[in-house]
Amino acid sequence: MQPPSRFSANSAQMPVAFDRREMSHILSVYGKMVAAGEWRDYGISNLRDMAVFSIFRRTAEHPIYRVEKHPRLRSKQGMYSVIGMDGRILKRGHDLRTVLRVLERKLIRSVDLD
């Protein structure tokens, strides 16, 4: 007979990750901004309680934006959020596409027609 394990089923929990559909939406916005020359690099972190997609202007600096997924906030204010470089939450919600629109607005610029 073996002694009871001190690890429960909850402690062996898988890390949170973005699924294929979520990554498709994120990489679509990311690709547009790379083509515009605004962004250059990204990083993905799959942690125990959240997943983070970090966006960088250059490789060796702090992220200018972070797209975070917090499943525990699903029933509250929404599990997706976009966070700026200064730590402010720019947009939070239940739908990833809606939340990512805050980043697409950065792509729209005025054009001089002269």
N, CA, C and O atoms as a GROMACS GRO file, in nm:
protein
  456
    1MET      N    1   0.083  -0.118   0.000
    1MET     CA    2   0.000   0.000   0.000
    1MET      C    3   0.088   0.124   0.000
    1MET      O    4   0.184   0.133   0.076
    2GLN      N    5   0.053   0.221  -0.085
    2GLN     CA    6   0.132   0.343  -0.096
    2GLN      C    7   0.070   0.454  -0.012
    2GLN      O    8  -0.053   0.462   0.002
    3PRO      N    9   0.154   0.540   0.044
    3PRO     CA   10   0.099   0.655   0.118
    3PRO      C   11   0.032   0.752   0.021
    3PRO      O   12   0.068   0.756  -0.097
    4PRO      N   13  -0.063   0.829   0.068
    4PRO     CA   14  -0.131   0.923  -0.022
    4PRO      C   15  -0.034   1.026  -0.077
    4PRO      O   16   0.057   1.072  -0.008
    5SER      N   17  -0.054   1.060  -0.201
    5SER     CA   18   0.032   1.158  -0.266
    5SER      C   19  -0.002   1.297  -0.215
    5SER      O   20  -0.119   1.328  -0.192
    6ARG      N   21   0.099   1.381  -0.198
    6ARG     CA   22   0.073   1.516  -0.152
    6ARG      C   23   0.034   1.608  -0.268
    6ARG      O   24   0.002   1.725  -0.245
    7PHE      N   25   0.038   1.558  -0.390
    7PHE     CA   26  -0.003   1.636  -0.506
    7PHE      C   27  -0.148   1.602  -0.540
    7PHE      O   28  -0.182   1.486  -0.559
    8SER      N   29  -0.229   1.704  -0.548
    8SER     CA   30  -0.369   1.681  -0.585
    8SER      C   31  -0.384   1.697  -0.736
    8SER      O   32  -0.290   1.735  -0.805
    9ALA      N   33  -0.503   1.668  -0.785
    9ALA     CA   34  -0.528   1.681  -0.928
    9ALA      C   35  -0.519   1.827  -0.972
    9ALA      O   36  -0.481   1.855  -1.085
   10ASN      N   37  -0.553   1.922  -0.884
   10ASN     CA   38  -0.548   2.063  -0.918
   10ASN      C   39  -0.406   2.116  -0.929
   10ASN      O   40  -0.381   2.208  -1.006
   11SER      N   41  -0.311   2.058  -0.853
   11SER     CA   42  -0.174   2.109  -0.858
   11SER      C   43  -0.103   2.068  -0.986
   11SER      O   44  -0.002   2.129  -1.022
   12ALA      N   45  -0.153   1.967  -1.055
   12ALA     CA   46  -0.093   1.923  -1.181
   12ALA      C   47  -0.167   1.984  -1.299
   12ALA      O   48  -0.167   1.927  -1.409
   13GLN      N   49  -0.230   2.098  -1.278
   13GLN     CA   50  -0.310   2.165  -1.379
   13GLN      C   51  -0.223   2.211  -1.496
   13GLN      O   52  -0.110   2.255  -1.478
   14MET      N   53  -0.279   2.199  -1.616
   14MET     CA   54  -0.209   2.242  -1.737
   14MET      C   55  -0.205   2.395  -1.741
   14MET      O   56  -0.297   2.461  -1.692
   15PRO      N   57  -0.100   2.452  -1.799
   15PRO     CA   58  -0.096   2.598  -1.811
   15PRO      C   59  -0.202   2.649  -1.908
   15PRO      O   60  -0.246   2.577  -1.998
   16VAL      N   61  -0.241   2.774  -1.891
   16VAL     CA   62  -0.339   2.837  -1.979
   16VAL      C   63  -0.269   2.871  -2.110
   16VAL      O   64  -0.154   2.916  -2.109
   17ALA      N   65  -0.337   2.851  -2.221
   17ALA     CA   66  -0.280   2.880  -2.352
   17ALA      C   67  -0.388   2.937  -2.444
   17ALA      O   68  -0.508   2.916  -2.421
   18PHE      N   69  -0.346   3.008  -2.546
   18PHE     CA   70  -0.438   3.055  -2.649
   18PHE      C   71  -0.467   2.937  -2.742
   18PHE      O   72  -0.375   2.862  -2.776
   19ASP      N   73  -0.593   2.920  -2.783
   19ASP     CA   74  -0.624   2.812  -2.877
   19ASP      C   75  -0.597   2.862  -3.020
   19ASP      O   76  -0.559   2.977  -3.040
   20ARG      N   77  -0.617   2.775  -3.117
   20ARG     CA   78  -0.585   2.805  -3.257
   20ARG      C   79  -0.664   2.925  -3.310
   20ARG      O   80  -0.608   3.009  -3.380
   21ARG      N   81  -0.791   2.932  -3.277
   21ARG     CA   82  -0.875   3.042  -3.324
   21ARG      C   83  -0.828   3.175  -3.264
   21ARG      O   84  -0.820   3.276  -3.334
   22GLU      N   85  -0.798   3.174  -3.136
   22GLU     CA   86  -0.748   3.296  -3.069
   22GLU      C   87  -0.615   3.342  -3.129
   22GLU      O   88  -0.594   3.461  -3.153
   23MET      N   89  -0.524   3.247  -3.152
   23MET     CA   90  -0.395   3.282  -3.211
   23MET      C   91  -0.412   3.337  -3.352
   23MET      O   92  -0.338   3.426  -3.394
   24SER      N   93  -0.508   3.285  -3.426
   24SER     CA   94  -0.535   3.335  -3.561
   24SER      C   95  -0.574   3.482  -3.557
   24SER      O   96  -0.525   3.561  -3.637
   25HIS      N   97  -0.663   3.519  -3.465
   25HIS     CA   98  -0.705   3.658  -3.451
   25HIS      C   99  -0.588   3.748  -3.410
   25HIS      O  100  -0.568   3.856  -3.466
   26ILE      N  101  -0.511   3.702  -3.314
   26ILE     CA  102  -0.398   3.782  -3.265
   26ILE      C  103  -0.293   3.799  -3.374
   26ILE      O  104  -0.245   3.910  -3.397
   27LEU      N  105  -0.258   3.691  -3.442
   27LEU     CA  106  -0.154   3.698  -3.545
   27LEU      C  107  -0.200   3.776  -3.668
   27LEU      O  108  -0.116   3.830  -3.741
   28SER      N  109  -0.329   3.782  -3.693
   28SER     CA  110  -0.380   3.864  -3.802
   28SER      C  111  -0.352   4.012  -3.776
   28SER      O  112  -0.304   4.083  -3.864
   29VAL      N  113  -0.383   4.058  -3.655
   29VAL     CA  114  -0.354   4.197  -3.618
   29VAL      C  115  -0.204   4.220  -3.615
   29VAL      O  116  -0.155   4.323  -3.662
   30TYR      N  117  -0.131   4.125  -3.560
   30TYR     CA  118   0.015   4.137  -3.551
   30TYR      C  119   0.077   4.149  -3.691
   30TYR      O  120   0.165   4.232  -3.712
   31GLY      N  121   0.032   4.068  -3.785
   31GLY     CA  122   0.085   4.072  -3.921
   31GLY      C  123   0.062   4.206  -3.989
   31GLY      O  124   0.149   4.255  -4.061
   32LYS      N  125  -0.057   4.265  -3.967
   32LYS     CA  126  -0.085   4.397  -4.025
   32LYS      C  127   0.010   4.502  -3.969
   32LYS      O  128   0.058   4.588  -4.043
   33MET      N  129   0.037   4.496  -3.841
   33MET     CA  130   0.123   4.596  -3.778
   33MET      C  131   0.270   4.575  -3.816
   33MET      O  132   0.345   4.672  -3.826
   34VAL      N  133   0.312   4.451  -3.838
   34VAL     CA  134   0.447   4.424  -3.885
   34VAL      C  135   0.463   4.478  -4.027
   34VAL      O  136   0.565   4.539  -4.059
   35ALA      N  137   0.363   4.455  -4.112
   35ALA     CA  138   0.367   4.504  -4.250
   35ALA      C  139   0.373   4.657  -4.253
   35ALA      O  140   0.432   4.715  -4.344
   36ALA      N  141   0.311   4.722  -4.154
   36ALA     CA  142   0.314   4.868  -4.146
   36ALA      C  143   0.444   4.920  -4.084
   36ALA      O  144   0.468   5.040  -4.081
   37GLY      N  145   0.528   4.828  -4.036
   37GLY     CA  146   0.656   4.867  -3.978
   37GLY      C  147   0.648   4.912  -3.833
   37GLY      O  148   0.744   4.969  -3.781
   38GLU      N  149   0.535   4.887  -3.765
   38GLU     CA  150   0.516   4.931  -3.627
   38GLU      C  151   0.574   4.833  -3.525
   38GLU      O  152   0.633   4.875  -3.425
   39TRP      N  153   0.557   4.705  -3.550
   39TRP     CA  154   0.600   4.603  -3.455
   39TRP      C  155   0.704   4.514  -3.520
   39TRP      O  156   0.706   4.498  -3.642
   40ARG      N  157   0.792   4.454  -3.437
   40ARG     CA  158   0.898   4.371  -3.492
   40ARG      C  159   0.908   4.231  -3.430
   40ARG      O  160   0.959   4.139  -3.494
   41ASP      N  161   0.860   4.213  -3.308
   41ASP     CA  162   0.881   4.085  -3.240
   41ASP      C  163   0.766   4.057  -3.144
   41ASP      O  164   0.692   4.148  -3.106
   42TYR      N  165   0.753   3.931  -3.104
   42TYR     CA  166   0.652   3.895  -3.005
   42TYR      C  167   0.704   3.782  -2.918
   42TYR      O  168   0.802   3.715  -2.951
   43GLY      N  169   0.636   3.762  -2.807
   43GLY     CA  170   0.668   3.652  -2.716
   43GLY      C  171   0.539   3.596  -2.660
   43GLY      O  172   0.442   3.669  -2.641
   44ILE      N  173   0.538   3.466  -2.633
   44ILE     CA  174   0.420   3.400  -2.578
   44ILE      C  175   0.458   3.334  -2.447
   44ILE      O  176   0.558   3.263  -2.438
   45SER      N  177   0.376   3.357  -2.344
   45SER     CA  178   0.397   3.294  -2.213
   45SER      C  179   0.270   3.220  -2.176
   45SER      O  180   0.161   3.278  -2.173
   46ASN      N  181   0.283   3.092  -2.146
   46ASN     CA  182   0.171   3.010  -2.100
   46ASN      C  183   0.195   2.981  -1.952
   46ASN      O  184   0.275   2.894  -1.917
   47LEU      N  185   0.124   3.053  -1.867
   47LEU     CA  186   0.141   3.041  -1.723
   47LEU      C  187   0.026   2.960  -1.663
   47LEU      O  188  -0.068   2.923  -1.734
   48ARG      N  189   0.035   2.933  -1.535
   48ARG     CA  190  -0.066   2.851  -1.470
   48ARG      C  191  -0.204   2.918  -1.467
   48ARG      O  192  -0.305   2.850  -1.483
   49ASP      N  193  -0.208   3.049  -1.447
   49ASP     CA  194  -0.337   3.117  -1.434
   49ASP      C  195  -0.370   3.210  -1.551
   49ASP      O  196  -0.481   3.264  -1.556
   50MET      N  197  -0.275   3.230  -1.645
   50MET     CA  198  -0.303   3.317  -1.759
   50MET      C  199  -0.208   3.287  -1.874
   50MET      O  200  -0.102   3.227  -1.856
   51ALA      N  201  -0.249   3.332  -1.994
   51ALA     CA  202  -0.164   3.326  -2.113
   51ALA      C  203  -0.138   3.469  -2.157
   51ALA      O  204  -0.228   3.554  -2.151
   52VAL      N  205  -0.016   3.496  -2.203
   52VAL     CA  206   0.022   3.632  -2.242
   52VAL      C  207   0.088   3.630  -2.380
   52VAL      O  208   0.179   3.551  -2.405
   53PHE      N  209   0.043   3.719  -2.468
   53PHE     CA  210   0.106   3.743  -2.597
   53PHE      C  211   0.165   3.884  -2.588
   53PHE      O  212   0.091   3.982  -2.587
   54SER      N  213   0.298   3.894  -2.580
   54SER     CA  214   0.366   4.022  -2.565
   54SER      C  215   0.412   4.073  -2.701
   54SER      O  216   0.464   3.996  -2.782
   55ILE      N  217   0.394   4.203  -2.725
   55ILE     CA  218   0.428   4.264  -2.853
   55ILE      C  219   0.539   4.365  -2.830
   55ILE      O  220   0.531   4.450  -2.741
   56PHE      N  221   0.643   4.356  -2.913
   56PHE     CA  222   0.761   4.442  -2.898
   56PHE      C  223   0.783   4.526  -3.023
   56PHE      O  224   0.757   4.482  -3.135
   57ARG      N  225   0.830   4.648  -3.003
   57ARG     CA  226   0.869   4.733  -3.116
   57ARG      C  227   1.006   4.689  -3.167
   57ARG      O  228   1.029   4.682  -3.288
   58ARG      N  229   1.096   4.660  -3.073
   58ARG     CA  230   1.227   4.604  -3.104
   58ARG      C  231   1.247   4.482  -3.016
   58ARG      O  232   1.175   4.463  -2.918
   59THR      N  233   1.343   4.401  -3.049
   59THR     CA  234   1.362   4.275  -2.976
   59THR      C  235   1.404   4.297  -2.832
   59THR      O  236   1.350   4.232  -2.742
   60ALA      N  237   1.498   4.385  -2.808
   60ALA     CA  238   1.556   4.400  -2.674
   60ALA      C  239   1.493   4.516  -2.597
   60ALA      O  240   1.563   4.610  -2.561
   61GLU      N  241   1.365   4.510  -2.572
   61GLU     CA  242   1.300   4.612  -2.491
   61GLU      C  243   1.178   4.552  -2.422
   61GLU      O  244   1.146   4.435  -2.440
   62HIS      N  245   1.110   4.634  -2.343
   62HIS     CA  246   0.989   4.590  -2.276
   62HIS      C  247   0.874   4.586  -2.377
   62HIS      O  248   0.876   4.661  -2.475
   63PRO      N  249   0.775   4.501  -2.355
   63PRO     CA  250   0.664   4.494  -2.451
   63PRO      C  251   0.585   4.625  -2.453
   63PRO      O  252   0.563   4.687  -2.349
   64ILE      N  253   0.542   4.666  -2.573
   64ILE     CA  254   0.459   4.786  -2.582
   64ILE      C  255   0.312   4.753  -2.556
   64ILE      O  256   0.237   4.838  -2.509
   65TYR      N  257   0.272   4.630  -2.585
   65TYR     CA  258   0.137   4.582  -2.556
   65TYR      C  259   0.145   4.437  -2.511
   65TYR      O  260   0.235   4.363  -2.549
   66ARG      N  261   0.047   4.399  -2.428
   66ARG     CA  262   0.030   4.259  -2.388
   66ARG      C  263  -0.116   4.222  -2.407
   66ARG      O  264  -0.205   4.293  -2.361
   67VAL      N  265  -0.140   4.111  -2.475
   67VAL     CA  266  -0.274   4.055  -2.486
   67VAL      C  267  -0.279   3.941  -2.386
   67VAL      O  268  -0.202   3.845  -2.397
   68GLU      N  269  -0.368   3.951  -2.288
   68GLU     CA  270  -0.373   3.851  -2.180
   68GLU      C  271  -0.506   3.779  -2.180
   68GLU      O  272  -0.611   3.835  -2.212
   69LYS      N  273  -0.499   3.652  -2.143
   69LYS     CA  274  -0.617   3.567  -2.130
   69LYS      C  275  -0.620   3.515  -1.987
   69LYS      O  276  -0.531   3.441  -1.945
   70HIS      N  277  -0.724   3.555  -1.912
   70HIS     CA  278  -0.742   3.512  -1.773
   70HIS      C  279  -0.873   3.433  -1.765
   70HIS      O  280  -0.979   3.495  -1.748
   71PRO      N  281  -0.871   3.301  -1.776
   71PRO     CA  282  -0.996   3.224  -1.775
   71PRO      C  283  -1.081   3.244  -1.648
   71PRO      O  284  -1.203   3.231  -1.655
   72ARG      N  285  -1.019   3.274  -1.536
   72ARG     CA  286  -1.097   3.291  -1.412
   72ARG      C  287  -1.186   3.415  -1.415
   72ARG      O  288  -1.278   3.428  -1.335
   73LEU      N  289  -1.159   3.509  -1.509
   73LEU     CA  290  -1.240   3.629  -1.522
   73LEU      C  291  -1.350   3.614  -1.627
   73LEU      O  292  -1.417   3.711  -1.662
   74ARG      N  293  -1.368   3.493  -1.678
   74ARG     CA  294  -1.465   3.466  -1.784
   74ARG      C  295  -1.606   3.513  -1.747
   74ARG      O  296  -1.673   3.574  -1.830
   75SER      N  297  -1.651   3.487  -1.625
   75SER     CA  298  -1.787   3.523  -1.586
   75SER      C  299  -1.796   3.664  -1.528
   75SER      O  300  -1.906   3.710  -1.496
   76LYS      N  301  -1.686   3.732  -1.514
   76LYS     CA  302  -1.688   3.868  -1.458
   76LYS      C  303  -1.676   3.970  -1.571
   76LYS      O  304  -1.768   3.983  -1.651
   77GLN      N  305  -1.566   4.043  -1.579
   77GLN     CA  306  -1.552   4.148  -1.680
   77GLN      C  307  -1.496   4.101  -1.813
   77GLN      O  308  -1.479   4.182  -1.904
   78GLY      N  309  -1.468   3.975  -1.827
   78GLY     CA  310  -1.418   3.920  -1.953
   78GLY      C  311  -1.277   3.868  -1.937
   78GLY      O  312  -1.197   3.926  -1.863
   79MET      N  313  -1.245   3.760  -2.006
   79MET     CA  314  -1.114   3.697  -1.985
   79MET      C  315  -1.004   3.753  -2.073
   79MET      O  316  -0.888   3.719  -2.052
   80TYR      N  317  -1.036   3.839  -2.172
   80TYR     CA  318  -0.934   3.896  -2.259
   80TYR      C  319  -0.909   4.041  -2.222
   80TYR      O  320  -1.001   4.115  -2.189
   81SER      N  321  -0.783   4.081  -2.229
   81SER     CA  322  -0.750   4.222  -2.206
   81SER      C  323  -0.626   4.260  -2.285
   81SER      O  324  -0.538   4.176  -2.310
   82VAL      N  325  -0.618   4.388  -2.323
   82VAL     CA  326  -0.500   4.445  -2.386
   82VAL      C  327  -0.445   4.546  -2.288
   82VAL      O  328  -0.515   4.636  -2.242
   83ILE      N  329  -0.317   4.530  -2.255
   83ILE     CA  330  -0.252   4.614  -2.155
   83ILE      C  331  -0.138   4.690  -2.222
   83ILE      O  332  -0.058   4.632  -2.296
   84GLY      N  333  -0.130   4.820  -2.194
   84GLY     CA  334  -0.026   4.904  -2.251
   84GLY      C  335   0.106   4.890  -2.178
   84GLY      O  336   0.116   4.818  -2.079
   85MET      N  337   0.206   4.961  -2.229
   85MET     CA  338   0.341   4.955  -2.173
   85MET      C  339   0.345   5.003  -2.027
   85MET      O  340   0.425   4.954  -1.947
   86ASP      N  341   0.258   5.098  -1.995
   86ASP     CA  342   0.257   5.155  -1.860
   86ASP      C  343   0.173   5.074  -1.762
   86ASP      O  344   0.161   5.111  -1.645
   87GLY      N  345   0.114   4.963  -1.807
   87GLY     CA  346   0.036   4.876  -1.719
   87GLY      C  347  -0.113   4.905  -1.717
   87GLY      O  348  -0.189   4.835  -1.651
   88ARG      N  349  -0.157   5.008  -1.789
   88ARG     CA  350  -0.299   5.039  -1.793
   88ARG      C  351  -0.373   4.942  -1.884
   88ARG      O  352  -0.321   4.902  -1.988
   89ILE      N  353  -0.492   4.903  -1.843
   89ILE     CA  354  -0.576   4.817  -1.926
   89ILE      C  355  -0.644   4.904  -2.030
   89ILE      O  356  -0.724   4.991  -1.996
   90LEU      N  357  -0.611   4.882  -2.158
   90LEU     CA  358  -0.667   4.962  -2.267
   90LEU      C  359  -0.805   4.914  -2.307
   90LEU      O  360  -0.890   4.994  -2.346
   91LYS      N  361  -0.828   4.783  -2.298
   91LYS     CA  362  -0.957   4.726  -2.334
   91LYS      C  363  -0.968   4.589  -2.268
   91LYS      O  364  -0.870   4.515  -2.261
   92ARG      N  365  -1.088   4.557  -2.221
   92ARG     CA  366  -1.114   4.427  -2.161
   92ARG      C  367  -1.252   4.381  -2.205
   92ARG      O  368  -1.343   4.463  -2.220
   93GLY      N  369  -1.267   4.250  -2.227
   93GLY     CA  370  -1.398   4.202  -2.268
   93GLY      C  371  -1.404   4.051  -2.283
   93GLY      O  372  -1.308   3.979  -2.258
   94HIS      N  373  -1.523   4.007  -2.327
   94HIS     CA  374  -1.549   3.864  -2.344
   94HIS      C  375  -1.512   3.815  -2.484
   94HIS      O  376  -1.486   3.696  -2.503
   95ASP      N  377  -1.509   3.906  -2.583
   95ASP     CA  378  -1.482   3.869  -2.721
   95ASP      C  379  -1.344   3.919  -2.761
   95ASP      O  380  -1.317   4.039  -2.753
   96LEU      N  381  -1.256   3.829  -2.804
   96LEU     CA  382  -1.119   3.865  -2.838
   96LEU      C  383  -1.112   3.963  -2.956
   96LEU      O  384  -1.033   4.057  -2.952
   97ARG      N  385  -1.193   3.943  -3.058
   97ARG     CA  386  -1.191   4.034  -3.174
   97ARG      C  387  -1.222   4.177  -3.133
   97ARG      O  388  -1.156   4.271  -3.178
   98THR      N  389  -1.321   4.194  -3.047
   98THR     CA  390  -1.358   4.327  -2.999
   98THR      C  391  -1.245   4.390  -2.920
   98THR      O  392  -1.217   4.509  -2.934
   99VAL      N  393  -1.181   4.312  -2.837
   99VAL     CA  394  -1.071   4.362  -2.754
   99VAL      C  395  -0.952   4.402  -2.840
   99VAL      O  396  -0.886   4.501  -2.811
  100LEU      N  397  -0.925   4.327  -2.946
  100LEU     CA  398  -0.811   4.356  -3.033
  100LEU      C  399  -0.831   4.480  -3.120
  100LEU      O  400  -0.735   4.531  -3.178
  101ARG      N  401  -0.954   4.528  -3.131
  101ARG     CA  402  -0.979   4.648  -3.213
  101ARG      C  403  -0.904   4.769  -3.160
  101ARG      O  404  -0.871   4.860  -3.238
  102VAL      N  405  -0.875   4.773  -3.033
  102VAL     CA  406  -0.800   4.885  -2.976
  102VAL      C  407  -0.660   4.891  -3.039
  102VAL      O  408  -0.603   4.999  -3.051
  103LEU      N  409  -0.605   4.777  -3.079
  103LEU     CA  410  -0.474   4.774  -3.144
  103LEU      C  411  -0.484   4.811  -3.292
  103LEU      O  412  -0.393   4.875  -3.345
  104GLU      N  413  -0.593   4.773  -3.357
  104GLU     CA  414  -0.610   4.805  -3.499
  104GLU      C  415  -0.628   4.955  -3.520
  104GLU      O  416  -0.592   5.007  -3.626
  105ARG      N  417  -0.683   5.025  -3.422
  105ARG     CA  418  -0.699   5.169  -3.433
  105ARG      C  419  -0.565   5.239  -3.443
  105ARG      O  420  -0.556   5.349  -3.498
  106LYS      N  421  -0.461   5.178  -3.390
  106LYS     CA  422  -0.327   5.236  -3.396
  106LYS      C  423  -0.275   5.237  -3.540
  106LYS      O  424  -0.184   5.312  -3.573
  107LEU      N  425  -0.333   5.152  -3.626
  107LEU     CA  426  -0.289   5.140  -3.765
  107LEU      C  427  -0.346   5.253  -3.852
  107LEU      O  428  -0.285   5.290  -3.953
  108ILE      N  429  -0.459   5.305  -3.814
  108ILE     CA  430  -0.526   5.409  -3.892
  108ILE      C  431  -0.453   5.542  -3.869
  108ILE      O  432  -0.438   5.587  -3.756
  109ARG      N  433  -0.407   5.602  -3.979
  109ARG     CA  434  -0.336   5.730  -3.972
  109ARG      C  435  -0.398   5.826  -4.071
  109ARG      O  436  -0.460   5.785  -4.170
  110SER      N  437  -0.382   5.954  -4.044
  110SER     CA  438  -0.431   6.052  -4.140
  110SER      C  439  -0.337   6.057  -4.260
  110SER      O  440  -0.215   6.043  -4.244
  111VAL      N  441  -0.393   6.077  -4.376
  111VAL     CA  442  -0.315   6.082  -4.500
  111VAL      C  443  -0.330   6.221  -4.560
  111VAL      O  444  -0.442   6.271  -4.575
  112ASP      N  445  -0.218   6.284  -4.594
  112ASP     CA  446  -0.219   6.415  -4.657
  112ASP      C  447  -0.240   6.397  -4.806
  112ASP      O  448  -0.161   6.328  -4.872
  113LEU      N  449  -0.345   6.457  -4.860
  113LEU     CA  450  -0.381   6.438  -5.000
  113LEU      C  451  -0.325   6.546  -5.091
  113LEU      O  452  -0.359   6.548  -5.209
  114ASP      N  453  -0.241   6.636  -5.042
  114ASP     CA  454  -0.183   6.742  -5.126
  114ASP      C  455  -0.083   6.690  -5.224
  114ASP      O  456  -0.026   6.767  -5.302
   0.00000   0.00000   0.00000
